[in-house]
Structures are given as structure tokens and as C-alpha cells.
Amino acid sequence: MADTLRRLSTSSFSVLQDKLQSWLRDYHVISCDQNLNRCCELLELTAQIQGQLFTILNLTAAEGGHYAGVDTLKMRLLPWLGTCFSMSKPSVTDNTSLQLIQDSAEMDRRLSKLSVSHESNMKKMEVQLCSTRLQLESVRTEFMDVQKELDEMRSKSATTLLATEDEILQLKADLCSANEQVETYRRKLNALDDYERQICLLKDEVSYLNTEKAKLLDRLVRSRSPSPLPQLNLSSSPVRSESPNRAQLTHSSRHARLISRFSDLYAVERLEAQSILRRYITNLEMVQKIIYIAVVESFQTAKLAYRQFKLRVRNSLSSSNFGPENLEDSAVYYIIRNLDLYDVQTSVNDVINAMNVNPRISFPPEVDFALISTLIRETCRVAFAMQTLEPPLDLAFGSDGELYNDIKYRRSYSSEFTAPLVMYHVWPALTEGNTVVVKGEAVTRRGAPWRRSRSASSVRSRSLSPARSLRFNRSLSPERLTASHL
């Protein structure tokens, strides 16, 4: 009995006390069902303790004999049992209940230990979290410092880059200015070379003219002398055999330069004039015809102007020259040296007048052929200079409907390459005597007529404007140069 009482005092009541304290601590936290389960668990534990106490009561009463303790039982136990308590004997044995109580106490002890360890772990984790937060704040502070340093370095780098770009731009500007200066000096050097060459040529011309003047004075003196011997000596030694002039020395170079200039007219001025005319005329065929007729008329006008200019020069030099051959050569040499005296504007006006009455071309009456005056002016200058060659360069004769000649022309891209007849011409061929020097361009198509008829509707009159009539009624012959200019 003493062992039973000792176990009861050491385990059952301590377990009951722990459960009561645990329930009291968690009463407001757990749910209603959990509170009821706790209460039932305490009732069962109390019943088990009461059962054990009743067992101890029986054993104590048995030890006292039949009459020992009767008064106590009658005065305390029986009234209590009769008023509010009745208890059935538990279905489990005392050993089993004690074992369950011990297991429950052990579980509670473990739970308390786990709770304590959990709380300690939570505290440690909170401490670690606080330390981690502090480390994070320090790392964040370091990151902000590094970010500020990076921004400062970036701003410094941007400033340095801008300064470098400014230096590069300045260097580029200096390089451009240096290149411009070099180009300016190169042009000046080329101009200086040209001036030197012109000075040399002028010196040669001056020396030649001085020699010619001395010989002409000698001839004049000899012509006035009664002795005929000096005249015989003069006729036996012509001027150009003793001193070759500039025209003789540069004949081949002028020939090549004029042929090249004629090719440039086809490649540059012709295309510029074509683009200008296409603004007013949509028909490409009519534009090409206008340009071809302008070139042909320019050559005809320039040749006429050259003959008249040469006639005036011969008349001016006839008083100081003896012999028809010397006079002819002197006139040609003079024209070569003074090509700038050619009145090209008068020839341009004559060409425009001739084109205004040409029945083969049509042009809007509100505009003028002066639009292509640049082509006409340059063609007149080239044609005038070509007449000073020996033999002179001229244009090959061409007519619409003629048989295509591969030696004189090349077919245009819009041609029918199997057609034998020329529909119209794009550019004339340049000839030297009977030899073709530069090929022209023609358009060949089937059905081209042998002879194109002149219709009355194609003839146009551009004399509606008084200003144009006044401009076109100027004299066709270049009479601006007189003997006093020579």
C-alpha cells in the first residue's frame, strides 16, 4: 500500500497539476472542442486517481479490523457518496492506468521539452535574423556607396568622352580646313602652272610677232627700194618656214582636244538640255529631234560666221601681207590666237531664229528655245574652232529615212536592230573629209519613210509675242567685229 501511495503522490497528482496548468495557459487559444477534450481528459484522470484512493481506502480499512474507521466512514464518506457522487469501477487495472498516466506524463514532458527547445530555437533564429538584417543593412550601405562611386565614375567617363568627342570633332574640323587649304594651294599651283605656260606661249607669240613685224618692215623697205632683188629673196623664204608659230606646233593637240570636247557635248550638255526640255515636252522623240537640229544649225551658223570673220581678217591684213598663201595662213593664225573675239551670242540668236521656223520640230508657244542656249553656245564655239583645222572637222549629212550606215551611226537603245532605215537622228556624226571621226546616234525602226512630208500644221509661228519678234528679227550675220577690233 505504501508503494501505491508513493506512486500516486509522485506521478498522478503531478501529471494532473501539469495538465491543469497547461489547460489554463492554452484555454483562450485553443478551440471549444479542444477545451472539452481537455476537461474530459482531466475527469478521466481524476476518476483514475479516485479509484486508486478508494483502493487505498479499502486496504487501510482492512488493516484496521472490522470496527476500525467505521465512524470516519459513516461521517464523511457515506454522506458524500449519497449526495453527489457515484462511481463505477474502472475497466482497466491499476497497473494499466498507472502506465497510461506515466506515458501521458512522459509525452507531456517531451512536449514541454520540445516546446522549450522550439522556443530556444525560435529565439536563436530571431537572433540570427537580426544579425542577418544587420549584415544586409551593411551590405546595402556598401552597395549604395559602390553605386555612388559608379555613378561618379560614369559621370567622369561621360565628361571625358564628351571632351574626347569634342577633341575629335575639332581635329576633324582642322583636318577639313587643312585639306581645303591643300586643295586651294593645289589649285593655285595649277593656276600658276597654267599662267607660266600662258606666259611662255605669249612670249613665243610676242617673239614671233616681233620677228614678223621686222620682216614686214623689211619687206616694206624693200618694196619701196628700186632694186627688185630683195623682193625675190623675200618670196623665196616664206615666214612660216623660218619660224613655226603656235598654230603649227599645236595642231595635233587642238585636233584631239576638239574631238574630245565634241564627245563631251554628247555626254554632258546634251543630257542637260534633254532633261530641261522634258519638263515641257513629254515626247522623247521630239526632244531628241530638237537637240539634233540645234547641233546641226549651230555648226552651219558657226561655219558661216567663220567665213565672214576670216574675210574681215584677210581684208585687214591684206595691206601688210604679200602673196595669197601667206595672207591665208596669217588670217588663220590670227583667228586661232583670237578665238575669244568670236561673237558667239549672235550665232546663238541666229540658231534660235532658224529653229523657230523649222517645220520638223514643234515646241510649246509659251516657252523659248533659249532654254537650251548653253548647248547651242558651246556647240557654236566648238564648231567655230574646228574650222581652223586643216582639214576642218564637220558634221556628216543626215536625213530621216536614209539607209542606216554602221560606219556613221550606232543604234539607240530604243531602235529595232533589224530595221534598215533611220527613223530619226539623236546625234550627228563628226567627219574629217570623208573619214568618220566620231560616230553619231540614230533610231532605226521598221516603216520609216524614205522622205518625210512637210505638213502645214507642223509649221508654227512664234511671232505672237512682240518681245520675241523683236529679239528674233535681229540680223543673222555677225557684224559686231570690225577691222578696228583686229
KADARA-V874549 format. One record per backbone hydrogen bond with DSSP energy under -0.5 kcal/mol. CO is the residue of the C=O (numbers start at 0). NH is the residue of the N-H. Records with the same first field share a line. If there is no record, write none. Layout:
CO=NH + NH
This chain:
0=4
1=5
2=6
3=7
4=8
5=9
6=10 + 11
7=12
10=14
11=15
12=16
13=17
14=18
15=19
16=20
17=21
18=22
19=23
20=24
21=25
22=26
25=28 + 29
30=34
31=35
32=36
33=37
34=38
35=39
36=40
37=41
38=42
39=43
40=44
41=45
42=46
43=47
44=48
45=49
46=50
47=51
48=52
49=53
50=54
51=55
52=56
53=57
54=58
55=59
56=60
57=61
58=62
59=63
61=64
66=69
68=72
69=73
70=74
71=75 + 76
72=77
75=79
76=80
77=81
78=82
79=83 + 84
80=84
92=96
93=97
94=98
95=99
96=100
97=101
98=102
99=103
100=104
101=105
102=106
103=107
104=108
105=109
106=110
107=111
108=112
109=113
110=114
111=115
112=116
113=117
114=118
115=119
116=120
117=121
118=122
119=123
120=124
121=125
122=126
123=127
124=128
125=129
126=130
127=131
128=132
129=133
130=134
131=135
132=136
133=137
134=138
135=139
136=140
137=141
138=142
139=143
140=144
141=145
142=146
143=147
144=148
145=149
146=150
147=151
148=152
149=153
150=154
151=155
152=156
153=157
154=158
155=159
156=160
157=161
158=162
159=163
160=164
161=165
162=166
163=167
164=168
165=169
166=170
167=171
168=172
169=173
170=174
171=175
172=176
173=177
174=178
175=179
176=180
177=181
178=182
179=183
180=184
181=185
182=186
183=187
184=188
185=189
186=190
187=191
188=192
189=193
190=194
191=195
192=196
193=197
194=198
195=199
196=200
197=201
198=202
199=203
200=204
201=205
202=206
203=207
204=208
205=209
206=210
207=211
208=212
209=213
210=214
211=215
212=216
213=217
214=218
215=219
216=220
217=221
218=222
219=223
220=224
227=231
228=232
229=233
230=234
231=235
232=236
233=236
237=241
238=241 + 242
244=248
245=249
247=250
249=253
250=254
251=255
252=256
253=257
254=258
255=259
256=260
257=261
258=262
259=263
260=264
261=265
262=266
263=267 + 268
264=269
267=271
268=272
269=273
270=274
271=275
272=276
273=277
275=278
276=279 + 280
281=283
282=286
283=287
284=288
285=289
286=290
287=291
288=292
289=293
290=294
291=295
292=296
293=297
294=298
295=299
296=300
297=301
298=302
299=303
300=304
301=305
302=306
303=307
304=308
305=309
306=310
307=311
308=312
309=313
310=314
311=315
312=316
313=317
316=319
317=320
322=326
323=327
324=328
325=329
326=330
327=331
328=332
329=333
330=334
331=335
332=336
333=337
335=338
337=340
338=341
341=343
342=346
343=347
344=348
345=349
346=350
347=351
348=352
349=353
350=354
351=355
352=356
354=357
357=360
363=366
367=370
368=371
369=372
371=375
372=376
373=377
374=378
375=379
376=380
377=381
378=382
379=383
380=384
381=385
382=386
383=386
384=387
385=388 + 392
391=432
393=430
398=401
401=421
403=405
404=408
407=439
409=441
411=414
414=416
415=418
419=403
420=422 + 444
421=400
423=442
426=440
428=395
429=436 + 437
430=393
431=433 + 434
434=431 + 436
437=429
439=409
440=425 + 426
441=411 + 443
442=422 + 423
443=415
444=447
452=454
454=457 + 458
455=458
459=461
464=468
465=469
466=470
467=471
468=472
470=473
476=478
479=481
481=484 + 485
